[in-house]
Amino acid sequence: MSGGLDWPGLMRAGMRSLGLRPDQFWALTPAELALMLGVEAGPPAMTRDRLAELAARYPDARQHEGPTETSG
C-alpha cells in the first residue's frame, strides 16, 4: 500500500514520543496529532494568478534593445 498514512509510525510517535495512551491517540484527528508532533503546515500551493504575477515581474529574459558592443 502506498500513498496512505504511516499508521505504525504515527502510533510510535504518539504513544512513545508523546506518551499518549491508545484511547488518547485514536481520539485525535490527524491535524491535532501533527500539531502535537510539531509538524508545520507547508505554504499554500501557488495559484495561476500568482504565477502570472511573478512571471510578469521577473521575466526569464530581458527584451533585447539592440546590439551591444564589447570592448576587446
FIROVEX-622637 format. One record per residue (C-alpha): residue number from 1; residue in three letters; x, y, z. Coordinates in steps of 0.1 Angstrom, whole numbers. Example, Ala and Ser with C-alpha at 12.3 -4.5 7.8 and 13.67 -1.06 7.14 Angstrom:
REM residues 2
<1, "ALA", <123, -45, 78>>;
<2, "SER", <137, -11, 71>>;
REM end
This chain:
REM residues 72
<1, "MET", <0, 0, 0>>;
<2, "SER", <14, 34, -10>>;
<3, "GLY", <3, 69, -5>>;
<4, "GLY", <-15, 63, 27>>;
<5, "LEU", <-7, 73, 63>>;
<6, "ASP", <21, 55, 81>>;
<7, "TRP", <-1, 43, 109>>;
<8, "PRO", <27, 23, 127>>;
<9, "GLY", <50, 53, 126>>;
<10, "LEU", <23, 77, 138>>;
<11, "MET", <14, 53, 166>>;
<12, "ARG", <50, 51, 177>>;
<13, "ALA", <53, 89, 176>>;
<14, "GLY", <21, 94, 195>>;
<15, "MET", <25, 66, 221>>;
<16, "ARG", <62, 65, 226>>;
<17, "SER", <73, 101, 219>>;
<18, "LEU", <42, 119, 233>>;
<19, "GLY", <33, 93, 259>>;
<20, "LEU", <-3, 90, 247>>;
<21, "ARG", <-25, 61, 257>>;
<22, "PRO", <-41, 43, 228>>;
<23, "ASP", <-75, 58, 235>>;
<24, "GLN", <-60, 93, 236>>;
<25, "PHE", <-41, 86, 203>>;
<26, "TRP", <-73, 73, 185>>;
<27, "ALA", <-93, 103, 198>>;
<28, "LEU", <-71, 127, 180>>;
<29, "THR", <-76, 140, 145>>;
<30, "PRO", <-46, 138, 121>>;
<31, "ALA", <-43, 176, 123>>;
<32, "GLU", <-43, 175, 161>>;
<33, "LEU", <-16, 148, 161>>;
<34, "ALA", <5, 168, 136>>;
<35, "LEU", <2, 199, 158>>;
<36, "MET", <13, 179, 189>>;
<37, "LEU", <43, 165, 169>>;
<38, "GLY", <53, 199, 158>>;
<39, "VAL", <47, 193, 121>>;
<40, "GLU", <43, 226, 104>>;
<41, "ALA", <19, 231, 75>>;
<42, "GLY", <36, 239, 43>>;
<43, "PRO", <29, 270, 23>>;
<44, "PRO", <-3, 270, 2>>;
<45, "ALA", <0, 259, -34>>;
<46, "MET", <8, 287, -59>>;
<47, "THR", <-22, 298, -80>>;
<48, "ARG", <-21, 305, -117>>;
<49, "ASP", <-27, 342, -110>>;
<50, "ARG", <3, 343, -86>>;
<51, "LEU", <25, 325, -112>>;
<52, "ALA", <14, 350, -138>>;
<53, "GLU", <22, 379, -115>>;
<54, "LEU", <57, 366, -107>>;
<55, "ALA", <63, 358, -144>>;
<56, "ALA", <54, 394, -153>>;
<57, "ARG", <76, 408, -125>>;
<58, "TYR", <106, 386, -131>>;
<59, "PRO", <107, 376, -168>>;
<60, "ASP", <131, 349, -179>>;
<61, "ALA", <148, 371, -205>>;
<62, "ARG", <150, 409, -208>>;
<63, "GLN", <138, 425, -240>>;
<64, "HIS", <168, 430, -263>>;
<65, "GLU", <173, 467, -270>>;
<66, "GLY", <197, 463, -299>>;
<67, "PRO", <233, 451, -304>>;
<68, "THR", <258, 458, -277>>;
<69, "GLU", <294, 465, -283>>;
<70, "THR", <320, 446, -264>>;
<71, "SER", <355, 461, -259>>;
<72, "GLY", <382, 437, -267>>;
REM end
